[in-house]
Structures are given as C-alpha cells and as structure tokens.
C-alpha cells in the first residue's frame, strides 16, 4: 500500500512472484484447495494477477528446450479478466 503512490508517479511496473500452497481439509465443490502465501494485501492492491502453470515440455529430440504453459488472468483492473492462453516459453 505504501508503494502504490511512488510506483504510479514513476510510471513503473512491479512484478511479484509467489507460490501456491494447498489448504488442508478443503472438500467443498467450487472452492479452490490452493492459497497464495503472504496474506491478502498483494491480492487486493494488484492491478493484474496471473496464474501461470506448466502443462507440458517442449522437446527437441531427447532434450527439453522449453515448457508449454497455460496463463490465466485471475484479476485485471485494466481490461476484461478471466482470459486464458496456452503459449510456449523457451
């Protein structure tokens, strides 16, 4: 929260990387068994949140040269949210 004013004035992009943890005992349908660590502040103040997951490997012969990745927009204050794309990261 303290950084948002300075970030906006300096016309800067800040990227935070986080990991998912499994919630224990979540059995309800429609509720995700995953949670991000670090509290709720980043979820609230972020303009764009992406869920990036590896869905496969890209191989050249026997060597892995990249990853096939699914990117889902979880939150977007700047454009319509909930879009998805499958792309390659080499």
N, C-alpha and C positions, 0 to 999 in steps of 0.2 A: 504494500500500500504506500509506503514511504517513497518507493522508487518510481511510481507511475507518473508523477508530475515531471521529474527530470527526464525520464525516458521519452515522454511526449514532446517536451521542448527541444530535445536534442535530435529528434527525428531518427530514433534508433530502434532496431529490432533486438529483442532479448529472447533467447531460446533456453528454456529449462527442460532437462531430460529427467524423466522419472521412471520408476519401475512399478510393476503391479505385484500385489500380494493377494493370496487367497484368504477370503473371510472364512472363519471356522463356523460351521453349523448353519450355513445359508442353504435352505432347501426350498424356498418359496419360488414358484414359477414367475418369470418376468423380472426377477431381481438378480443382478449380476453377483457372482461369487467372488469377484475381484474388486480390489480397492487400491487406490494410489496412496503411497505413504506421504507424510509431511503435512497433514492437515488439510483444511478447506480453503485457505487463503488463495493459493495459486489457482484453484478451480474457479473461484469467484472473480478474481481480477484479470484472468487471462482473456484476451480477445479471441484467440483461436486455440483450440485444443485438438490434437490429432492422436488417433490410436493407430500405431504402426506395428504391423505383425508380419513376420516371415512366414510365407506359406509354402516355400519350396526353394530348391537350389537350382542354379543355372550352371550346367556343366559343359566343358569343352573336352571331350574325350573322358578321361577319368578324373580330371582336375575340376574342382569347384571354382568358378570365376566370379560368381555373384549370387544374389538372392532375388527370388520373386517375392514381392512384398505387397500386402494389402494395406492401403491407407484409408482410414475412415475419419471424417470430420465429426468429432464429438460435440464441439461447441464452436460457433462462429458468430461474432458480433458484427462482422464486416460484410458478410454475404450469407446466402442461404446455407444452413447447416445440414448435416446428415448425408452428405455426398460420399461416394466411395470410388476408389480407383485401384486397379491392380497394375503395378509397374515393376520394372526391374531396376535393381541397384547393383552396379558392377563395381 
